[in-house]
Amino acid sequence: MTMPAPVPALEYAFTVDAALGPLEDHGQTRAGHRRVVPVAGGRVSGLIDAEILPSGADWQLVRPDGAVEIDTRYTARTAAGEYVHFRTSGVRSGPPAVLEALLRGEPVDPSRYYFRVAVYLEAAAPRLAALQQSIFVASAIREADRVYYTAYRVT
């Protein structure tokens, strides 16, 4: 008899407050409408306390249905000088008028759109190694020049 798989749950892990640079519109490509948003800095707090370095970006793809595929990579550094590499993959979707307002940088109630990402971490520091052995999911908020998200470890 096969045993049932454990039912996953979520436990709070960390929050991210990422400052963003100006959106670069790269136009229509074979994959879709490509946009790149630089990550200009910010903070991570919780299981990880670190400064986000201005070294990454979100390589977005706007799908024909208007949803935005999120593909970010950026790095944070702890006070002890340890690096943590972040990679997120997700989607931001909602009514066209709401997505257009977000694109213009207007404030929008986060309940009016869907913005979720999976977060994968990589770290060389032994004390942070356990972070690489879990999957994290997050609910995010987009503002004119920032993204905030709360990440949860999937148990």
C-alpha positions as MATLAB code, in Angstrom:
seq = 'MTMPAPVPALEYAFTVDAALGPLEDHGQTRAGHRRVVPVAGGRVSGLIDAEILPSGADWQLVRPDGAVEIDTRYTARTAAGEYVHFRTSGVRSGPPAVLEALLRGEPVDPSRYYFRVAVYLEAAAPRLAALQQSIFVASAIREADRVYYTAYRVT';
ca = [
       0.000    0.000    0.000;
       1.339    3.411   -0.956;
       1.410    5.996    1.788;
      -0.216    9.370    1.023;
       2.128   12.278    0.344;
       2.372   14.921    3.069;
       0.059   17.899    2.629;
       2.184   21.025    2.226;
       1.686   24.036    4.462;
       3.233   27.501    4.497;
       5.432   29.075    7.164;
       6.605   32.700    7.104;
      10.213   33.004    5.905;
      11.140   36.567    4.886;
       9.996   39.818    3.323;
      11.547   41.621    0.377;
      11.385   45.341   -0.386;
      13.060   45.820   -3.772;
      13.644   49.221   -5.356;
      13.236   49.197   -9.135;
      14.798   51.227  -11.911;
      12.945   52.497  -14.977;
      11.223   49.914  -17.148;
      13.020   49.211  -20.431;
      10.643   48.264  -23.258;
      12.502   45.827  -25.516;
       9.551   45.407  -27.893;
       7.904   42.426  -29.502;
      10.163   39.386  -29.734;
       9.520   35.842  -30.946;
       8.584   34.970  -27.336;
       6.241   37.931  -26.783;
       6.478   41.550  -25.649;
       9.709   41.770  -23.663;
      10.319   44.269  -20.862;
      13.274   44.501  -18.491;
      13.039   46.187  -15.080;
      16.365   46.707  -13.251;
      16.572   45.868   -9.549;
      18.178   48.970   -7.996;
      18.529   47.858   -4.353;
      16.425   47.199   -1.278;
      16.222   44.987    1.832;
      15.417   41.433    2.834;
      14.364   40.698    6.416;
      13.320   37.585    8.306;
      15.214   34.286    7.953;
      17.651   36.361    5.903;
      18.673   39.888    6.834;
      20.440   41.413    3.870;
      20.823   44.362    1.517;
      19.696   43.833   -2.075;
      22.497   44.830   -4.412;
      21.827   46.863   -7.578;
      22.813   43.977   -9.809;
      19.743   42.194  -11.067;
      16.610   42.601  -13.108;
      13.168   41.273  -13.906;
      13.005   39.985  -17.486;
       9.265   40.248  -18.048;
       7.272   38.767  -20.872;
       3.832   40.221  -21.573;
       1.604   37.443  -22.900;
      -1.149   37.953  -25.496;
      -3.735   37.696  -22.680;
      -2.079   40.686  -20.934;
      -0.616   38.684  -18.052;
       3.023   39.368  -17.227;
       5.424   36.458  -16.743;
       7.944   37.352  -14.030;
      11.548   36.117  -14.256;
      13.897   37.841  -11.792;
      17.443   37.315  -10.667;
      19.180   39.460   -8.083;
      21.642   39.220   -5.207;
      21.552   40.276   -1.555;
      24.465   40.560    0.872;
      24.239   40.032    4.636;
      26.056   42.218    7.176;
      28.619   39.381    7.465;
      29.351   39.655    3.730;
      27.479   36.479    2.724;
      25.766   36.486   -0.662;
      22.299   35.112   -1.311;
      21.159   34.772   -4.907;
      17.422   35.098   -5.536;
      15.530   33.771   -8.542;
      11.789   34.239   -8.848;
       9.332   32.979  -11.407;
       5.691   33.892  -11.442;
       2.803   35.801  -12.931;
       1.047   39.131  -12.518;
      -2.426   39.258  -14.022;
      -5.685   41.107  -13.711;
      -8.179   43.206  -15.620;
      -6.558   45.205  -18.470;
      -7.370   48.578  -16.854;
      -5.677   47.504  -13.606;
      -2.549   46.234  -15.380;
      -2.369   49.465  -17.399;
      -2.633   51.529  -14.189;
       0.249   49.517  -12.663;
       2.314   50.106  -15.803;
       1.704   53.862  -15.467;
       2.901   53.684  -11.846;
      -0.477   54.496  -10.330;
      -1.349   53.104   -6.891;
      -3.600   50.045   -7.201;
      -5.194   48.003   -4.416;
      -3.296   44.652   -4.467;
      -6.590   42.772   -4.146;
      -7.445   43.945   -7.691;
      -4.675   41.911   -9.346;
      -2.912   38.579   -8.932;
       0.859   38.658   -8.336;
       2.481   35.447   -7.103;
       5.995   34.086   -7.463;
       8.029   31.020   -6.599;
      11.339   31.996   -4.961;
      14.520   29.923   -5.224;
      17.605   30.753   -3.154;
      21.283   29.970   -3.599;
      24.009   30.653   -1.020;
      27.606   29.551   -0.447;
      27.680   30.384    3.277;
      27.300   27.211    5.405;
      24.876   28.901    7.831;
      22.548   29.732    4.909;
      22.815   26.359    3.149;
      19.439   25.139    4.444;
      17.723   27.902    2.443;
      18.693   26.030   -0.719;
      16.779   22.952    0.371;
      13.326   24.516    0.290;
      10.907   26.101   -2.114;
       9.382   29.437   -1.189;
       6.247   31.066   -2.561;
       5.286   34.700   -2.258;
       2.438   37.101   -2.674;
       3.686   40.391   -4.128;
       2.660   44.020   -4.456;
       3.832   46.244   -7.327;
       4.209   49.981   -6.786;
       5.581   52.637   -9.138;
       9.227   52.047   -8.216;
       9.115   49.077   -5.803;
       8.045   45.505   -5.369;
       7.195   44.144   -1.941;
       6.648   40.511   -1.205;
       6.244   38.182    1.711;
       7.774   34.751    1.153;
       6.656   31.531    2.798;
       8.530   28.237    2.984;
       6.515   25.355    1.590;
       6.744   22.627    4.229;
];
